[in-house]
Amino acid sequence: LTALAAIGPRKKRKLDFSDSTNQSSNSSHSALASSASSSSISVLRPRTKRVNLRDLQFLLELERPTRKSDLLYKTFLK
């Protein structure tokens, strides 16, 4: 019990837009009120994805405007 208190409170799951539409309006209002009362308000944003340089080069070669661009040539130098 002491170890759990040292770690801190459990993280709340982020609500998806599909989950929030399925819930009743009362529960969504209470969730918004509780999140607004917390000190840090998290903003829903798209998940950051990692991309390899090789994948970027492949896509730049496929696109007509960037096929012969300086940016593509600079990526091959790295």
DATA-V165265 format. One record per pair of residues at least 12 apart in sequence whose ideal C-beta (glycine too) atoms are under 10 Angstrom apart, sorted by the first residue. I is the first residue (numbers start at 1). J is the second residue. D is the distance in whole Angstrom. If there is no record, write none. Layout:
I_J_D + I_J_D
This chain:
12_31_9 + 12_34_9 + 12_35_8 + 12_38_9 + 12_42_9 + 14_42_7 + 14_44_7 + 14_45_10 + 15_28_8 + 15_31_7 + 15_32_10 + 15_35_9 + 15_44_8 + 16_44_8 + 17_44_8 + 20_32_9 + 20_44_10 + 53_75_6 + 53_76_9 + 53_78_7 + 54_75_9 + 56_71_9 + 56_72_9 + 56_75_7 + 57_71_10 + 57_72_7 + 57_75_5 + 57_76_7 + 57_78_10 + 59_72_10 + 60_72_5 + 60_73_10 + 60_75_7 + 60_76_10 + 61_75_10
